[in-house]
Amino acid sequence: MKKYFLCKLIPPRPTFAQDMTDAEAKLMQQHVAYWKGLMDRGLVIVFGPVADPRGAYGVAILELEEEDANALGMNDPTIKANVGFHFEVHPMDRTVLRK
């Protein structure tokens, strides 16, 4: 049975999208490649940045059968780098899908 999750990547500061360093930009390239790889495996429906005026963050919607959403998040290069990013996973128990 497929399960759906909303995942949220919270950057180390609200201004991150505007003032990331070169090192952080490289880390974000690794982050995008990681999630694109999961998408290519059919685990991710959509992912990308959210331009919230209070501070940008990233989201991904996952469609999983056996994989652990928390484990996928903990393997994100931004989390593994331990530079202040936080990852949240929220189950979507009553998902309605477009046909």
Secondary structure, 3 states (H helix, E strand, C coil): CCEEEEEEEECCCCCHHHHCCHHHHHHHHHHHHHHHHHHHCCCEEEEEEECCCCCCEEEEEEEECCCCHHHHHHCCHHHHCCCCCEEEEEECCCCCCCC
